[in-house]
Each structure stands twice: as C-alpha cells, then as structure tokens.
Amino acid sequence: MNILRAQRDQLFEYGPFNIRRQRPGEAFGPLEIVDHMTLQLDASIPLHSHQDSEIFSYVWRGSLLHSTEQGETHSLNAKRALLLSAGSGIRFAESAPFIETELLQATIRPAQTGGEPQVNTFTRAEGAAVNAWTLLAGPHGSEAPLPLNQAVYIYDLKLERGQQVDVPQRAGFSSWITVLDGIVRIDNERLHKGDSVSDTAPLPVLTGERDATLIAFLVQ
C-alpha cells in the first residue's frame, strides 16, 4: 500500500487559481495526472488545446463553467461530472463566475489516438451517494454512464463519519483513491484532504473519521 501525501511542492499557483498535481506513475500507466484545483470567484482559465487525452472533471464544491471553442457550454457542480475525449484536438476554457470552486481533474491516456472529440456529462439529482460507491466512468461497452477510451473505471463516494466501506475491486486492476475533502482511515493511516492511497493488490476497508468525499480510479 502506497500513500502520497498532499505536499507544498505539488502546489502551483496561477493568480486566482491553484493546482495541486499528483502523478500516479508507471503502475497506473494511462492515469497520467490527477489535479486538485481551486478557482476563486471570477477566476478564468482561457481557451487551451488538448489532443489524444481523456479529461475527467469532477466538482465537489462550487460551480464550474466549461466552454468549448465551438460554443458548447456545460455547467458543472456536485451533481454533474464531465468527461472530455479530446481525440484529434479540442480547445476549451473554464471559469468560476458564480462562486469559489474546488474540483478534481484527471488526465488519462486513451488506448487509441485520434478520432472525433466528444464531451459527455453525467447528472444526478442528489449528487454523490452516501456510504456507497457510484460508477461514473468506464471503458466503452461497460455499464458506466461516461464512456472512456481506456481500461479505467472511476467511482465517487460520500463517506460519513464512523462508517466503513470496501474499496471497489476488479480482477487485474490497480486502485488509486484520492481524498477530496474530510478525513478517512485505512489500516493505521489517516488520509486528509489531498492525500491519495494506491496499491496493485486490493486495498483495506476505509473508515470515515470526518465526513469525506472520495474518488476511486481502477486502472488495468
């Protein structure tokens, strides 16, 4: 079991927004980058280009406006996640026009390059389920509502204080869990906001020490 703590040297500040960047490493091959981002009110990330990458955006506090160069606009919040398949290339901008916003943004390398860019969203009336994992994204042909061009599954969870949950498992997949907010315990380790835990073997049970929001990646 490997634990990656939120460290100051992972933090990059760009005026009204900052990014805490984690790189899972070779054991998680296609899961290239996991960013924890904070955008202050009225912060804006101008149009920028992406190609041959899958970008998963998950807001757990506030509201994010995602706009493509073609004029397609999506408002993201704790009830709506977004998956962008950049394919042969796409330009988009992001902003927080209504309230300070915190989000996770993961970059995944697709199994095949090229193709038509696609933007998909998944909306739930109540947001993340409490004390139960929800599958958000997965490979094409899987039961996941957001289709990924890679053998990766993404789940979310709100874990209440004092509750326990098992980590999602699939044969042949490694697990990467990141804490977006709150505090959880795994074995004798406490994980705080921004910390991550991973293993190629099944991870132990998670216990909530303070109400927490978690994202899980399973990577083949």
Secondary structure, 3 states (H helix, E strand, C coil): CEEECCCHHHEEEECCEEEEEECCCHHHCCEEEEEEEEECCCCEEEEEEECCCEEEEEEEECCEEEEECCCCEEEEECCEEEEEECCCCEEEEEECCCCCEEEEEEEECCCCCCCCCEEEEEECCCCCCECCCEEEEEECCCCCCEEECCCEEEEEEEECCCCEECCCCCCCCEEEEEEEEEEEEECCEEECCCCEEEECCCCCCEEEEEEEEEEEEEEC
